[in-house]
Amino acid sequence: MTFILTARHFKAQDTLKEFAEAEIQKITRYFDGIIKTEIILSFDNSSGSSKTAEVIVHAKNHQTFTSKESTDDFKLSIESAVDKVVTQIKKYKEKLTDHSGVKSIKHLETGT
């Protein structure tokens, strides 16, 4: 899995980078097909020092999960955005699985 962290209009500290990478590892617990993850951090001073984190996750079968969260702290923004993506991934996996325990018709047709 490729991890990319982009900081707009500021230089991110190493502790923030490590925290973001640790939060992204939560996603791999729920879905193995993650190809690339991106976190874009931006600081907007004009709107009361709002700190925004945008998480973009690229997965197999051309699936993309995105979320964006703004708070007063980057760590809170990252946590909230990652939690939103985890919710999206859980919902996606629920659609792929039949509740009887067998694979869905989609998987049987594609052979995966």
PLY file of the C-alpha trace (Angstrom):
ply
format ascii 1.0
element vertex 112
property float x
property float y
property float z
element edge 111
property int vertex1
property int vertex2
end_header
0.00 0.00 0.00
1.31 3.42 -0.96
0.89 6.26 1.53
1.08 9.92 0.45
0.82 12.87 2.83
0.44 16.35 1.38
0.53 19.49 3.51
-0.81 22.61 1.83
0.49 26.01 2.91
2.64 24.61 5.74
5.28 21.97 6.51
3.97 18.99 8.46
5.96 17.85 11.47
7.27 14.30 11.69
4.98 13.48 14.62
1.95 14.47 12.54
3.16 12.31 9.65
3.64 9.32 11.95
0.20 9.85 13.48
-1.43 10.02 10.04
0.31 6.84 8.91
-0.78 5.02 12.09
-4.39 6.11 11.52
-4.28 4.86 7.94
-3.23 1.43 9.20
-6.73 1.14 10.74
-8.16 0.93 7.24
-6.13 -2.15 6.33
-7.83 -4.07 9.17
-11.15 -3.77 7.37
-10.18 -4.21 3.72
-7.19 -5.94 2.13
-7.60 -4.47 -1.34
-6.16 -1.02 -0.57
-3.78 0.14 -3.29
-3.04 3.75 -2.36
-4.02 6.18 0.40
-3.64 9.93 0.34
-4.07 12.44 3.14
-4.23 16.10 2.20
-3.86 18.53 5.09
-4.69 22.18 4.63
-4.65 25.14 6.97
-7.16 27.93 6.39
-6.25 30.95 8.48
-9.01 33.18 7.12
-11.84 31.09 8.57
-10.73 31.04 12.20
-7.70 28.75 11.81
-9.64 25.79 10.46
-7.54 22.66 9.93
-8.86 20.35 7.24
-7.93 16.74 6.51
-9.03 15.01 3.34
-8.56 11.25 3.05
-8.65 9.53 -0.33
-8.39 5.73 -0.51
-7.94 3.91 -3.81
-8.86 0.21 -3.71
-9.13 -2.72 -6.09
-11.78 -2.73 -8.82
-11.43 1.05 -9.27
-13.14 1.85 -5.97
-12.38 5.22 -4.40
-13.42 6.26 -0.90
-13.11 9.89 0.16
-13.90 11.99 3.20
-13.13 15.49 4.37
-13.22 16.86 7.91
-12.45 20.27 9.43
-11.73 20.94 13.11
-9.37 23.05 15.23
-6.77 20.26 15.44
-5.14 18.22 12.67
-5.18 15.02 14.70
-8.92 15.27 15.32
-9.52 16.04 11.65
-7.48 13.03 10.55
-9.22 10.70 13.03
-12.68 11.84 11.96
-11.90 11.59 8.25
-10.41 8.09 8.64
-13.46 6.98 10.64
-15.72 8.18 7.82
-13.69 6.22 5.27
-13.80 3.11 7.46
-17.60 3.42 7.56
-17.70 3.66 3.76
-15.46 0.60 3.40
-17.60 -1.43 5.81
-20.70 -0.51 3.84
-18.99 -1.47 0.57
-17.90 -4.83 1.97
-21.43 -5.46 3.24
-22.73 -5.04 -0.30
-20.19 -7.55 -1.60
-21.11 -10.27 0.88
-24.32 -12.22 0.95
-25.70 -12.62 4.47
-25.97 -16.38 4.15
-22.19 -16.67 4.34
-21.56 -17.40 0.68
-20.06 -15.00 -1.79
-22.38 -12.72 -3.69
-23.42 -13.23 -7.30
-21.03 -10.47 -8.37
-18.06 -12.45 -7.12
-19.25 -15.69 -8.66
-19.58 -14.06 -12.09
-16.11 -12.46 -11.99
-14.42 -15.50 -10.51
-12.80 -13.75 -7.53
0 1
1 2
2 3
3 4
4 5
5 6
6 7
7 8
8 9
9 10
10 11
11 12
12 13
13 14
14 15
15 16
16 17
17 18
18 19
19 20
20 21
21 22
22 23
23 24
24 25
25 26
26 27
27 28
28 29
29 30
30 31
31 32
32 33
33 34
34 35
35 36
36 37
37 38
38 39
39 40
40 41
41 42
42 43
43 44
44 45
45 46
46 47
47 48
48 49
49 50
50 51
51 52
52 53
53 54
54 55
55 56
56 57
57 58
58 59
59 60
60 61
61 62
62 63
63 64
64 65
65 66
66 67
67 68
68 69
69 70
70 71
71 72
72 73
73 74
74 75
75 76
76 77
77 78
78 79
79 80
80 81
81 82
82 83
83 84
84 85
85 86
86 87
87 88
88 89
89 90
90 91
91 92
92 93
93 94
94 95
95 96
96 97
97 98
98 99
99 100
100 101
101 102
102 103
103 104
104 105
105 106
106 107
107 108
108 109
109 110
110 111
